Amino acid sequence: MPSNMTMPRLSDTMQVGTIIKWHVKPGQKVKSGDVVADIETDKATMELQTFDDGVVEGLAVKEGQSCPVGTTILTWQGGSAAPAAKGGDKPAAADAMETGATRGPDSGDLAESRSATASGGGQSDGRGGGTATLDRERVFASPLARKVASDSGVSLKSIEGTGPSGRIVRRDVEAFIAGGGGAQTTLEPAARSESAPIFKPKPLTPSRTKTAAAAATSVPPIAALMMPSLGALEARSVPLSNMRRTIAARLVESKTTVPHYQVTVSARMDALMALRTQLNEQLSSQGVKLSVNDFIVRACALAMHAHPYINSRWNPSRGAETIELLEQVNVGVAISLGEERGGGLVVATVRHADQKGLRMISAETRALAEKARSKGLSIEDMADSTFTISNLGMYGVEHFTAIINPPNVAILAVGGAVEQPVVEVDTEGKKSVGIGHVMSMTMSSDHRVVDGAMAAQYLQTVKQMLEKPATLLV
């Protein structure tokens, strides 16, 4: 029987969806589980699948067009047309509730590659939709990269991908266009000119090294310091995606409605780093590799038992405002996404973190990070956090402040453990100057709930646990 497929609600805040790419066309047969479209929501770019076999009668919404939830996007002849979002998210009928995640699992390019399953002409393209040509399947590109290339009349075959496994992502297409259609192609010797400098010269052989060295000594100092001309940057306006628009709105709301303030402490990390090295050596045969962030997650979770107001939320009921102390300690961990997925951060939730050991925290955090960077997190993966940690230490950042992730009342911004001069005190009380690893932690708090002294006391507890990390093992 004929039926309609409507724009599904794929997150609790989704009001409008955008068809990024159709993978079917009218008259095409599809099977249960086939991907029919890529839909950009306010949370992520998701693949839309079918639940049953059937035939597509018509596409009611064009690529790049946005429409409200519930709008008919496809007419269908056959079984149920109810869609499902790939990657563990709830189907359209489910109105999932999310509490505590400020960011969606994606922002921009969809990073999932569509691998070729056809080994010869006439075989299925993996989506059950007619015959796929080898030329299309050999070009690995994100949906947004394909759309930008299509709108600009650029062939993806001419572009070299920089994403995972050589996948072409949006920035590759934009760089190709900005370079006049040939910024990423390999120029033949006859076509090279001063306007197209060669950035990857061939390695010098021993016989050429002496010649090159002699030539370098004859180059004037100023000329030797000159870099090849990279050309002017392109001025352009980038339209907001649904996700970026939602992110902007929620962060502005957090910053303008929650009275933020920051408290910073520094912790000596030498004992923790030594313990971590010892544990990783002993657990390497089991495939376990603990990170500094795993210790921080456990320390923050355990410290909640001594400072329960940090693990709470503000109830804004007018005339009857209350502070709700929460019984579960669910630590949200900010995970950075690569440019191939549009960049940005998502917040994954480690539930009952105070009841989990370092090994379990490490395994769960690693699994969530891999899922976020591959197919994206589900609503459940990002919901119900009660406290958030954002760690930029791996990027060489020493100190920063973060915006609170509502309805949390605090977020901890963690810098890197940096070697610097420290004062050492021996057993006899004598002081000397040495070199140690020091890590800065800055907590942004909601002043309606957490006072300055309360924040300082909580950070002191976390600091003591990190400086004496044996307490984190029991």
N, C-alpha and C positions, 0 to 999 in steps of 0.2 A: 504494500500500500504506500502511496506517496506520503511523505512527511517532510517536516522542515527541521533544519539544524539551526539553532539560535546561538547568538553570542553568549558563551557561558560565563558565569561568575567564577573566576579562578582565584579570587582572594576576597577577604572580608571587606576591603576598602575599594574594590574594583567597581567602577561605574561605567567606564568606557573601555573598549578594546580596539586594537588596530590590527587589521590583516596585513602582516608583513609579507607573506608569500603563500600563494596557493600551490599545492602539489597535485591537484586534480583539475580536470576540465569536464565540461558537460559531455555526457555520454560515456564517461569512463567508469569501468567497473572497479570497485574497491572491495577489499576484504576486511574482516574484523581485525582491528589492531593497526590498520594502515594509517599513516600520517596524511591528513588532508590539508593542513594549513599550519603556518607559524603565526601565533597571536601574541602581540605585545600587550601586556597588562600594566598596571601600576606597580607590579611586583617583579615581573620577569617576562622574558620572551619564551613562550612554551609551545611545544608541539601538540597539535590537536589530533586525536585519534578517533576512529570509529569503533563502535561496539559490535557491528554486524556487517554482513555482506550486503551489497546493493549496487545501484547505479546512480551516478550524479546526474541530476536533471538540469540544474542551473546554478550559477554563482550570483548571489544577490548583492554582494559587496565586493568592490574592486580592491586590488592590492594597494596598500598605502592609505586606505580609507578607514576612518574610525566610526564606530557606531556604539550606541548604548547597549548594556547587557539586556538580553532578551530579544534583540533584533534578529530577524531571520537573515542568515548569512549564506545558506545553502539549501536548495531543494533536493529531495532525496526520494528515490524509488527503491523499495525493498524493505529490509528490517528496520530496527530501531536506529534513529539517527543521533541518539544521545552521544555526545562526545566525551572523551576523557583526556585529561592533560597528562602528557608523558612526564615521568620523573617522580612518581610517587605522590603528586598532588591530587586533591579530591576532584571528582567529576563535577560537571556543571550543577547537578542537583544539590550538591553539598555546599552549604554556606559556612565555610570554615571560619572559625574565630581565631584571631591571632592576638596575643597579648605580649607586648614588649619588644617586638622586632620593628626597628625603624626602617630597615632596608630590605628590599626584595632580593631574591636569589640571583638576579641578573640585572644589568643595566646597559643595554645596547645590543651588541652583536651576540647572537646565539652561538655558543662555542661548540655545540655538538656537531661532529662531522657526519656527513651522510656518505658512508662508505659504499663503494660500488659492489653490487652483488652480481652484476651481469658479467659473464665471461665471454659472451658473444652476442651478436645481434639477435633480437627477438626474445631475450630472456627478460624476466620481470625486473623492475628497477628497485625492488625491495619494499615498495609501497603498494604493490598490487595494482598499479595504475598504468596499464598498457605497456608498451615497449619503450625501453630506455636506450638511448644511444650511448655508446662508449665515450663520445666526446664530452657529453654533459657529466657523466659519472666520474670522469677522470679529473674534473675541475672541482677541487675541494674548497668550498667557500661558505661563509656564514650567510644566512638569509639577508641581512642588511647589506652585506657586501654585494650580493647578487642584485639587490634592488638599486643600490647606488650606481652599480655598473650599467644596469639596464636603463636607468633614467639618463645616464650620461652617454649612452651609446658606445660603451667600452667593452671590448671582448676580454673575458676573464682569462682566456688562454695566454694573453700577453702580459699577465701580471704574476709576479713572484710572491707567494704567500710567506708571511713571517709568523703566522700563528702556529699552534701545535701541529706537528707532522706536516708542516708546510701549508696549512690551511690559509686561504685568503680571507682576511678580515677587512672590516670597513676602512681602517686606516691605510691599508695597502692600496685600495682602490682610490682613495682620496689623494694619496701621495703620487700615484700613477697619473691621475688627472692633473694635479698641480705641476707635475714635471712635464707637461705638454704631451702626455700620452706615452712617454718613453723614459720616465724617471727610474723605473726598475728593470728595464730591459737591458740586455747586454749589447753594447754597441760594437760593431765590427770596426777594425782599425781604420778603414776608410771613412767611417762616419764619425769618428771621434774628433772633438774640437775643444777649444778652450772653454766653451760654454758647458761642456759635459766632462768635467774632470774625472779621472780614474781614481777611485778611492781604495781599490784593492790591487796594488801592484804585485807582480810575481815575486816570489822569494828570491833574494840574491844568492847566486851560486858563489862558491869560494873565488872563482876567477873574476866574478863581477864585483865582489866586495871591495877589493883594493881600488878598482876604478871608481866605484861609487864613493868610497871614503876620500879619495883624492879630489873628486869633483866637489864634495861637500866642503872641503877646506878652502876651496876657491870661491865659494859662494859668499857674497857680502852678508854681514850679520843680519841686517834688516830683512833682506830677501829670504834668508834662511828661516826667519820666524813667521813669514807670511803663510796663511792657510789658504787652501783652495777656496774660491768663491762658491758659496752655497746658494746664492741667489736670495731674493727677497721672500719673506714669509707672506703667505696668502691671508688677506683679511676676508673673513667670511662669517656669516651668522649660522650657528648650529641650532636647529629646532630642538625643543625639549621632547624627550620621549615621555610616555606616560609614567614610567618609573621615576625618571629624574624630576618630573613635575611634582609627583607625590612626595619624593624625598625632600625637595626644597620646601614644600608646604609644611611637612611635619617637623623638620628641623627648625624652621623659622618659628613655628608654634612652640616648640620646646624652649627655644632661646628667649622668646618674648613672654611666655607665660610662667616659666619656672625660674625662680630667683637663684641663678647660679652663683657659686663662689668656689674658689679652689684652695686646696691645702696640699703642700708638697713636702715629702720626706725623702731622704736618701738612705739606702741600705747597703751594707758591705756584703758582697756576693761571693767572696773567695771560698768560704766554707761550703756554700751551696754548689758552686761550680765544681769543687773537688769531689763532693758527694755524687753529683750528677755523673761525672766522668767515671767514678768507680762503679756506680750502678749500671751504666751503659756498657761498660766492659764485661760485667758479669751477666748481663741480660742480652748481649748481642747475639748469642746463639739461639735465642728465642724470638729474634726479630723485634725486640723492644728497644726503642730509642727515646728516652725522656728528654723533653725540652725544658728550658727555663720557665716557659709559660705554664707548663704543667704544674710546677711547684707553686707558681703564683696563684693559679686557679684554686689549688687545694688550700693554700694559706688563707686566701680571701674567704673561701667557703667556711673553713673552721672558725675564723675570727667572727663570723656572724653570731655564733652562740654566745659570745661575750658582749656583742654589740648589736642586738636585734633590730634597732631602729634603722640600721643601714640596709637591712633586709625587709623593707616595708614599702608601702605606697601611700600616696596622698589621695584621700577620697574627697572629691570636690563637691559633694552634694551641698547645694546652696542652703545655708542656714543650719546645716548639720554636718559640717566638715569633720572628718575623722582621719586618724592615722591607722592604717591596717598593718599590724605586724603579721608577717607571713610565716607559715610553718615549714614550707619547702624552701630549700636553698638551691636555686637554679641559676647557674652562672652563665651569662651570655658572653661568647667569645667572638670578637670582631675578626672576620676573615677577609683579607684583601683579594680582589679578583683581578686577573690580568686584563690587559687592554683588549685581548681577543674576545673577552666577555663584556666589554664596555667599561671596565675599570670599576672603581668604587668598593664599597664594603658591604658585607652581609653579616648579620649577627646570628650565630648558631648557639643553641642552648644545650648546656651540659646539665641535665636534670639530676637533682639530689647529689650535687657535687660534694657536699660535706660527708656523704656516706660512701664515697668512692675513693679507692687508693690511687696512687700516682700512675700505676700501670693502666688501670681502667680509664682514668681521665685522659691519659696520653692516647690510648687506642681510640676512644670515642672522639676526641678532638681531631685526630688525624683523619678518621673516617668522614667526619663532617666537612673538613676542609677539602678533601678530595672530591666529595660529592658536590660541594658548592662550586668548585672550579671545573667540574666536568658537566654534569647534567642539571645542576641547580638544586637548592634545598627546597623541601616541602614546607607547607605552612606549619606543620607540627614541629619541624626541625628548628623553627625560628620563634616559636611561641613560648610564653610563660616565663621568660627570664625575670629574675628578681634583682640582679646586679650585673653590670657589664664591665668587661676588661678589654681595653684596646691597647695592643702592644705594637709599637713601631720600632722597637729596638733593633730588629733585624735589618732595618734600612739605615742604620747609623744615626738615628734620631736619639738625642740625649734627653730632651724635655719637650713636652707639649701638653696642651689641655684639650679635653674632649667635651662634646655636648651631650647632656644627659639623654638617655634612651627611655622615654616615657613608656610605661608608668613607673620605671625604676626611679629611685631618689638619689642614686649616685652612680658614677662611672669612673673607673680607674684608668688613667693614661700612663703607660709604662714605657720608659726609655730603655736604652741599651746599657749593659754593664760595661762601663768605661774605665780603663786603667788611668789612675791619677794618684798624686801624692796623698798619703794618708798618715795619720799619727798612730803609731804602734805603741802599745803599753805592755811591758813584759810582766812576769809574775811578781817582780819586786816593785812594780809601780813606776819603773823608769820609762820615759817616753823617748821615742825616736821616730824619724820620718822614713816611711817606706813607700812601696808601690802596691796598690790594691785595686780591686774591681769594685766600683761604686755604681749603683743603679738608682735612678730618680723615679719616683712615683708621685703622680699628681692626681688627686681625687676631686672631681667636680661634684658638688652636692646641692640638693634642693634645700634651701635655707628654711623653708616652711617646716621641714621634718628634722633635718640634721643640723645641729649647731656646730660652730667652729671647734669647740672643745671635743665634741662627740666625734667629729671627723678625725681630729688629731689623735684621739685615743685609739680609734679603730686602726689607723695607719701605724701607730706604734705597735699594736698587737701583730699586725701583718709583718712589720719590719722584724720584730723579735723572732717570729717563726722562720723567716727567710735567713736571718743571720745565724740561727741555730736550727738548721734544717732537719736534724734527727727527729724533731717533734712531728714532722710531716710524714714520718714513716710508720707511726703508730696510730 
